[in-house]
Amino acid sequence: CTRASKFLDAKKVVVKEEVPASRKLAAADAKAIANASSKVYVAKGKKLDVFDMKSADVSEVVEKMLGPTGNLRAPTIRAGKTTVVGFNEDTFESLFG
C-alpha cells in the first residue's frame, strides 16, 4: 500500500521483514497472525474494527483480515503483539507516529 509506505517512511519506521504480494497469505496465515496478537486493528475504508484477542472470536477477526480473493489484505503490519490490517491514517499515527 503506497499510503502506508509513505507514512512509515516519513515517520522513519524501520521494517524488519517485508513479504512481497506475490507470496499469497491465506486464512491459515491470518489465523496464525491473529492468534499471535494481543490486539488486531482492521481498517477498511473509513471503518475501523479493533479486536482484543483475549475475548475476540478468531473466525470473525480472520474474516475481516481477508480480502475478496481470500488472501490477507495489505498492508498488514505486526508491531510487537499488535497487528494492523489495512491503512487508516489515524490508527497509524497513534501507533507509529
C-alpha positions in Angstrom: 0.0 0.0 0.0 1.6 3.2 -1.2 -0.1 5.4 1.5 1.2 3.1 4.3 4.7 3.1 2.8 4.8 6.9 2.5 3.6 7.2 6.1 6.2 4.8 7.5 9.0 6.4 5.5 8.0 9.8 6.7 8.0 8.6 10.4 11.3 6.7 9.8 9.7 3.4 11.0 12.1 0.5 10.4 10.6 -2.5 8.6 12.3 -5.7 9.8 10.6 -8.1 7.3 8.6 -7.4 4.2 6.6 -10.1 2.5 6.0 -9.5 -1.2 2.4 -9.5 -2.5 3.3 -12.4 -4.8 3.5 -14.6 -1.7 -0.1 -15.0 -1.0 -1.1 -15.4 2.7 -4.4 -17.2 3.2 -6.8 -17.8 6.0 -4.5 -20.1 7.9 -1.8 -17.4 7.9 -4.3 -14.8 9.0 -5.4 -17.1 11.8 -1.8 -17.6 13.0 -1.2 -13.9 12.9 -4.4 -13.2 14.9 -3.6 -15.8 17.5 -0.1 -14.4 18.0 -1.5 -10.9 18.6 -3.0 -9.3 21.7 -4.8 -6.6 19.6 -5.8 -6.5 16.0 -6.9 -3.4 14.1 -8.6 -3.9 10.8 -9.2 -0.8 8.6 -11.4 -0.9 5.5 -12.2 2.4 4.0 -13.2 4.7 6.9 -14.3 1.8 9.1 -12.0 0.6 11.8 -12.6 -2.6 13.8 -10.5 -3.2 16.9 -10.3 -6.7 18.4 -8.9 -7.6 21.8 -7.7 -11.1 21.1 -8.3 -12.3 24.7 -12.1 -12.1 24.0 -12.5 -11.9 20.3 -13.9 -14.6 18.0 -10.9 -15.6 15.9 -13.0 -16.6 13.0 -14.6 -13.2 12.9 -11.2 -11.5 13.1 -9.8 -13.7 10.3 -12.9 -12.9 8.1 -12.2 -9.2 8.5 -8.5 -9.6 7.8 -9.1 -11.3 4.4 -9.8 -9.5 1.1 -12.3 -10.6 -1.5 -9.8 -13.0 -3.0 -9.4 -14.9 0.3 -5.9 -13.6 0.9 -4.6 -11.4 3.7 -5.3 -7.8 3.0 -2.4 -5.3 2.5 -0.8 -3.7 4.2 -0.5 -5.9 7.2 1.9 -4.7 9.9 2.9 -6.5 13.1 4.5 -4.4 15.8 5.1 -6.5 18.9 1.8 -8.1 19.8 -0.2 -5.5 17.8 -1.4 -6.2 14.2 -2.8 -3.6 11.8 -4.5 -4.7 8.6 -5.4 -2.1 6.1 -4.5 1.6 6.1 -6.1 4.1 8.5 -4.1 7.3 8.9 -5.4 8.0 12.5 -4.5 4.5 13.6 -1.1 4.6 12.0 -0.5 8.0 13.7 -1.5 6.7 17.1 0.6 3.5 16.8 3.6 4.6 14.8 3.6 8.4 14.9 
